[in-house]
Amino acid sequence: MSSEKSHLDQSKHNNEFLKQIRSQKFYDWVATTMFYTALHQIDFYLAKKNIHPINHKVRRAIVNKSFRIEFYKSFRNLEEACYDARYKPDEWKKSLNSITLKELEEDLKLIRNGANASN
């Protein structure tokens, strides 16, 4: 079971990596890193409440139940983009555009602000 600090540190670490690759053309890794940055931000918040999801399905259910709908939708957008970028690369590349990345950035921002506000 990871500590609050380890989740926060991993979220920060992922965010630093995201800054490094965002300006490059590794958009599949941008989407993946955005999702895992959000995941660790959420796990940081949940760990403070002594909640430690054992997998993505459990975390998804907790987020759906414990946070407002906009937060859950943003989390799912990031999760789906991560999945599509890794497992459906042809579809991902066809649908990828600057608006998609901008929307994902907004989703990540909402997760960061929402999880931080819940401290």
N, C-alpha and C positions, 0 to 999 in steps of 0.2 A: 504494500500500500504506500503510495507516494505522499509526501508531505505537502502542505500548502506551499511552502517555499520552493520545493522542487517543481511544482506546476507553474508557479509564477516565473521562476528562472527559465524553464523550458519555453514558456510563452514569449519571454523577452528574447531568448536565444533565437527562436524561430522568426521573430519579427526582425531581428538584425539580419538574418539570412535573407528574408524577404526584401529588405532594402537593397541588398547586394544584387539580387537577381531580377528585380522588378523592371529595371531599365533594359534588360537584355531580352532575348526572344524565347526564354524558357517558360512560356506561359503555363504549361502543364505543371511545372514545379511551383510557379507562383500560386496557382489555384490550390495545389496540395498543401503548400506551406501556409497559405491563408487559413485553410480549414484546421490544420493542426495547431496553429497559433490560437485560433478561437477555441478549439477543444481544450487546450491547456488553461486558457483564461477561465473557461467554465469550470474545469476540474479544480482550479485554484479556489474559486468561489464555493464549490460544493465541498471541498476538503475542509474549509472553515466551518462547515456545518456537520463535519464528520460523515459525509456522504462520499463514497468512492465507487463510481460505476465500474462494473467488471468488463463491459464491452460497449460497443457503439449502440447496440439496440437498447440496452438499459439506459445509457446516457441520453439517448434520443427521447425515451419515455419520460425521464426525469425533467429534461428541458421542456418538453411539451406540457408537463403538469405544473412545473414550478415557476415558469417565466411567462411574461405576456406574449401574445401571439406574434407580434412583430419580431421579437427576439427569436422565437422558435423558427419562424419563416427564414430569417437571416441565417440561422444555424443550418437549416436544411439546404438553403441555396448554396452555402459553402460546401457542405457535405456532398451534395449532388455534383457540383462542379469538380470537386476533387475526384470523385468516382469516375465521372465522364472523362476527365483529362487522362486518367490512368488506364481505364478499361475500354473506352470508346474513343480512341484518339482521332479517328477520321471524322466522326460526328462533332467532336469537340472543336477541331480545327475549323470546320465549316461554319459553326455557330459563333466562333470566337470573334469578337470585335472590341473596339475601345469602350463601347457602352457596357458590354458584359464585364470587363475588368473593373470599370468604374463602379458598377453595381456591386460587385464582389468586395471592392474596397469599402463601400458604404456598409455592406453587411458586416464586415469585420469591425469597422468602427462602432457600429451599434452594439456588437457583442462586447467589445472592450469597454465601452462606456456603461453598458448595462450591467456587466459583471462587476465593474469597479464601483458603480453606484450602489450595488447591493452589499458592499462590504460592511 
